[in-house]
Amino acid sequence: MSLSPSRTKGSSKIKVGVLGCGAIGSRIARSIKTECADEAVVSALFDINPSKSLNLYKHIPYKNIVKKSYFDLLADCDLVVEAVNAPDTHHLVRQALLARKDVLIMSVGKFIEGESVFKLAQKQGVRVLIPSGAIAGIDAIKAAALQRIDSIRLTTRKPTYGFADNAYVQEHRINLSAIKKETILFEGNVREAVKCFPQNINVAATIALASNSKDKLRIRIATSPEFKVNSHEIEVVGTFGRLVTKTENVVCPDNPKTSFLAVLSAVRTLKEYFQGVKIGT
């Protein structure tokens, strides 16, 4: 890995800035405080809604960590945790990279065409971290991508309440309360999926990036009031053979649109990053 320019081997704790203090950002920040205290410290919080960062501050009462602007956050951290899923997420990540900060990306769907961002990170000598999210098998998919991949299919099933306030559902006049059995909400390519379901299908972008096979990836999204968990089933076929994985995830206690495993994978990624920086690897 590449160390951030503000970090040196054997130096003090890694300073983490959390951009976006909603359910996901808040849980990650609290996890850093409780599970990574030896290696890192939450040094900066910023949300476009000040009440969110102030509320998170109650759980992480470190002096002067609530920032008035994103630039103030960048000035006081080594790594940025992006947890905003906003229209300008791409621009915000680029600003962090230009400031020579490493970035953990949670809004992976925003980077389905993220080649320019990854090239910028390489040029700046910093890292973009992408958690495996709420799915299994990413390492195997990366390995399979070294040869030919013929097809990939992701089938995502979530409870109906996980799609509340979704713009695609509203535009297509889908009455979630009228659904009584498993119903397909969407079937199409990954670009359409992440555009129509930005808060529900980040795993699709993660698969696309890992496989380097966006055009061969088909997405199916289904819902039912009978579903009690978020499940993701992946099938990959290629010269390596055939891979099938399935995860059944409880929803994140703070955000029903997100699987709890997605947040846990982010914390795991950060723990490995912190340990790597500490030993200078």
ROMIKE-95173 format. One line per 5 residues: number of its first residue (from 1); for each residue y, z, x of C-alpha. Coordinates in Angstrom, 1 decimal. Layout:
N
NUM	Y/Z/X ~ ...
//
This chain:
281
1	0.0/0.0/0.0 ~ 3.6/-0.4/1.0 ~ 5.7/2.7/1.2 ~ 9.1/2.7/-0.4 ~ 11.9/2.5/2.2
6	13.1/6.0/1.1 ~ 9.6/7.5/1.9 ~ 8.1/8.2/5.2 ~ 4.6/9.5/6.1 ~ 4.5/13.3/6.0
11	7.9/13.6/4.2 ~ 8.6/15.9/1.2 ~ 7.6/15.4/-2.3 ~ 7.9/12.0/-3.9 ~ 10.8/11.8/-6.4
16	9.9/10.2/-9.7 ~ 12.4/8.8/-12.2 ~ 11.2/8.4/-15.8 ~ 12.9/5.5/-17.6 ~ 12.3/6.0/-21.3
21	11.7/9.5/-22.6 ~ 9.8/8.7/-25.7 ~ 6.2/9.8/-26.4 ~ 4.6/8.0/-23.5 ~ 7.3/8.7/-20.9
26	7.5/12.3/-21.9 ~ 3.7/12.9/-21.6 ~ 3.6/11.2/-18.2 ~ 6.5/13.3/-17.0 ~ 4.9/16.5/-18.2
31	1.6/15.5/-16.5 ~ 3.4/14.9/-13.2 ~ 4.8/18.4/-13.5 ~ 1.5/20.1/-14.3 ~ -1.1/17.9/-12.4
36	0.8/16.4/-9.4 ~ 3.1/19.3/-8.4 ~ 1.8/19.3/-4.8 ~ 2.8/15.7/-4.2 ~ 5.6/14.8/-6.6
41	8.5/16.0/-8.6 ~ 10.3/14.6/-11.6 ~ 13.8/14.1/-10.2 ~ 15.5/11.9/-12.9 ~ 15.3/11.3/-16.6
46	17.1/8.6/-18.5 ~ 16.9/7.2/-22.0 ~ 19.3/5.1/-23.9 ~ 19.1/7.8/-26.6 ~ 20.4/10.9/-24.8
51	18.7/13.3/-27.2 ~ 15.2/12.1/-26.0 ~ 15.9/12.9/-22.3 ~ 17.5/16.2/-23.3 ~ 14.5/17.1/-25.3
56	12.2/16.3/-22.4 ~ 14.4/18.3/-20.2 ~ 13.3/21.4/-22.2 ~ 9.8/20.9/-20.8 ~ 10.9/20.0/-17.3
61	14.0/22.2/-16.7 ~ 14.9/21.1/-13.2 ~ 18.5/21.1/-12.2 ~ 20.5/17.9/-12.7 ~ 17.6/15.6/-13.6
66	19.1/14.2/-16.9 ~ 21.1/11.2/-15.8 ~ 24.0/9.5/-17.6 ~ 22.9/5.9/-16.5 ~ 20.0/4.0/-15.2
71	21.8/3.5/-11.9 ~ 22.1/7.2/-11.6 ~ 18.3/7.5/-12.0 ~ 17.7/4.8/-9.4 ~ 19.9/6.7/-6.9
76	17.8/9.8/-7.2 ~ 14.1/8.7/-7.1 ~ 11.5/7.0/-5.0 ~ 9.4/5.6/-7.8 ~ 10.4/4.6/-11.4
81	8.1/5.1/-14.3 ~ 9.0/2.3/-16.8 ~ 8.2/3.5/-20.4 ~ 10.8/1.7/-22.5 ~ 9.3/-1.5/-23.9
86	12.8/-2.9/-24.6 ~ 14.0/-6.5/-24.8 ~ 15.5/-6.1/-21.3 ~ 12.5/-4.4/-19.7 ~ 12.0/-7.3/-17.3
91	15.6/-7.0/-16.1 ~ 15.3/-3.2/-15.7 ~ 12.2/-3.5/-13.5 ~ 13.9/-6.1/-11.4 ~ 16.9/-3.8/-10.9
96	14.5/-1.1/-9.6 ~ 12.8/-3.5/-7.2 ~ 16.2/-4.7/-5.9 ~ 17.0/-1.0/-5.3 ~ 13.8/-0.9/-3.3
101	11.9/1.5/-5.6 ~ 8.3/1.3/-6.4 ~ 7.6/0.9/-10.2 ~ 4.8/1.9/-12.5 ~ 4.9/-0.5/-15.5
106	3.7/0.7/-18.9 ~ 5.1/-2.2/-20.9 ~ 2.6/-4.6/-19.3 ~ 2.9/-7.1/-22.2 ~ 6.4/-7.9/-21.0
111	5.0/-9.2/-17.7 ~ 2.5/-11.7/-18.9 ~ 4.6/-14.2/-17.0 ~ 5.5/-11.8/-14.3 ~ 4.9/-13.8/-11.1
116	8.6/-13.7/-10.1 ~ 8.6/-9.9/-10.4 ~ 5.6/-9.5/-8.2 ~ 7.0/-11.9/-5.6 ~ 10.3/-9.9/-5.6
121	8.3/-6.7/-5.0 ~ 6.6/-8.3/-2.1 ~ 9.9/-9.5/-0.7 ~ 11.4/-6.0/-1.0 ~ 8.4/-4.3/0.5
126	7.7/-2.2/-2.6 ~ 4.9/-1.8/-5.1 ~ 4.4/-2.7/-8.7 ~ 1.7/-0.4/-10.2 ~ -0.1/-1.5/-13.3
131	-2.6/1.0/-14.8 ~ -5.9/-0.2/-16.2 ~ -4.8/1.2/-19.6 ~ -7.1/1.8/-22.6 ~ -9.9/-0.5/-21.4
136	-12.8/-0.5/-19.0 ~ -14.0/-3.1/-16.5 ~ -10.7/-4.2/-14.9 ~ -12.2/-4.0/-11.4 ~ -15.1/-6.2/-12.5
141	-12.7/-8.7/-14.1 ~ -10.7/-8.9/-10.8 ~ -13.9/-9.5/-8.9 ~ -15.0/-12.2/-11.4 ~ -11.7/-13.9/-11.0
146	-12.6/-14.8/-7.4 ~ -14.8/-17.5/-8.8 ~ -14.6/-19.4/-12.1 ~ -14.1/-17.7/-15.4 ~ -15.0/-19.8/-18.4
151	-13.9/-17.6/-21.3 ~ -12.5/-14.2/-22.1 ~ -12.3/-12.6/-25.5 ~ -10.6/-9.3/-26.4 ~ -11.2/-7.8/-29.9
156	-9.0/-4.9/-30.7 ~ -9.5/-2.7/-33.7 ~ -7.0/0.0/-34.7 ~ -6.4/2.1/-37.8 ~ -3.9/0.7/-40.3
161	-1.3/3.4/-39.5 ~ -1.1/2.1/-36.0 ~ 0.6/-1.1/-37.2 ~ 3.3/0.6/-39.3 ~ 6.7/-1.0/-38.8
166	5.2/-3.9/-36.9 ~ 7.5/-7.0/-37.3 ~ 4.6/-9.5/-37.4 ~ 2.9/-7.5/-40.2 ~ 6.2/-7.4/-42.1
171	7.1/-11.0/-41.6 ~ 3.6/-12.1/-42.9 ~ 3.9/-9.7/-45.8 ~ 0.7/-7.9/-45.0 ~ 0.4/-4.8/-47.2
176	-1.4/-2.4/-45.0 ~ -1.9/0.1/-47.8 ~ -3.9/-2.5/-49.8 ~ -6.4/-3.1/-47.0 ~ -9.8/-1.5/-47.9
181	-12.1/-3.0/-45.2 ~ -12.0/-4.6/-41.8 ~ -9.3/-7.2/-41.9 ~ -8.2/-9.7/-39.1 ~ -4.4/-9.4/-38.6
186	-4.2/-11.9/-35.8 ~ -6.3/-14.3/-33.8 ~ -4.7/-16.5/-31.0 ~ -3.7/-16.6/-27.4 ~ -2.5/-13.8/-25.3
191	1.1/-15.0/-25.1 ~ 1.4/-14.9/-28.9 ~ -0.4/-11.6/-29.1 ~ 1.9/-9.7/-26.8 ~ 4.9/-11.2/-28.5
196	3.7/-10.3/-32.0 ~ 2.2/-6.9/-31.2 ~ 4.3/-5.5/-28.2 ~ 3.3/-1.9/-28.9 ~ -0.3/-2.5/-29.7
201	-1.8/-4.9/-27.2 ~ -0.6/-4.2/-23.7 ~ -4.3/-4.3/-22.7 ~ -4.3/-8.0/-23.4 ~ -1.7/-8.6/-20.7
206	-3.6/-6.3/-18.3 ~ -6.7/-8.5/-18.8 ~ -4.7/-11.7/-18.3 ~ -3.1/-10.5/-15.1 ~ -6.5/-9.1/-13.7
211	-8.4/-12.3/-14.6 ~ -5.6/-14.8/-13.6 ~ -6.9/-16.8/-16.6 ~ -4.3/-16.5/-19.3 ~ -5.2/-19.8/-20.9
216	-8.8/-18.8/-21.3 ~ -8.1/-15.5/-23.0 ~ -8.4/-15.3/-26.8 ~ -7.3/-12.2/-28.7 ~ -8.5/-10.9/-32.1
221	-6.7/-7.9/-33.7 ~ -8.3/-6.2/-36.7 ~ -7.5/-3.1/-38.8 ~ -9.1/-1.0/-41.4 ~ -8.4/2.4/-43.0
226	-12.0/3.2/-42.0 ~ -11.2/3.0/-38.3 ~ -10.6/6.4/-36.8 ~ -10.1/5.3/-33.2 ~ -8.5/2.5/-31.2
231	-11.3/0.3/-29.8 ~ -11.2/-2.6/-27.4 ~ -14.1/-4.9/-26.8 ~ -14.0/-7.4/-23.9 ~ -16.4/-10.3/-23.2
236	-16.0/-12.3/-20.0 ~ -18.2/-15.3/-19.1 ~ -18.1/-17.1/-15.8 ~ -20.0/-18.1/-12.7 ~ -20.8/-14.4/-12.0
241	-22.6/-14.0/-15.3 ~ -21.5/-12.2/-18.5 ~ -19.6/-8.9/-18.8 ~ -19.2/-6.9/-22.0 ~ -17.3/-3.6/-22.2
246	-16.2/-1.5/-25.2 ~ -13.9/1.5/-25.3 ~ -13.3/3.7/-28.3 ~ -10.2/5.7/-27.7 ~ -8.6/8.5/-29.6
251	-4.9/7.8/-30.3 ~ -2.2/9.4/-28.2 ~ -1.2/12.6/-30.0 ~ 2.5/11.6/-29.7 ~ 2.2/7.9/-30.5
256	-0.4/6.5/-32.9 ~ 0.3/2.9/-31.6 ~ -1.1/3.9/-28.2 ~ -4.5/5.1/-27.0 ~ -4.6/8.4/-25.2
261	-6.6/6.8/-22.4 ~ -3.7/4.5/-21.7 ~ -1.5/7.5/-20.8 ~ -4.3/9.1/-18.8 ~ -4.8/5.9/-16.8
266	-1.1/6.0/-15.9 ~ -1.4/9.5/-14.7 ~ -4.6/8.6/-12.7 ~ -2.7/5.7/-11.1 ~ 0.2/7.9/-10.1
271	-2.1/10.5/-8.6 ~ -3.8/7.9/-6.4 ~ -0.3/6.5/-5.5 ~ 1.0/10.0/-4.5 ~ -2.1/10.7/-2.4
276	-1.8/7.4/-0.7 ~ 1.9/7.9/0.2 ~ 1.1/11.4/1.4 ~ -1.4/10.1/4.0 ~ 0.5/7.0/4.7
281	-2.1/4.4/3.6
//
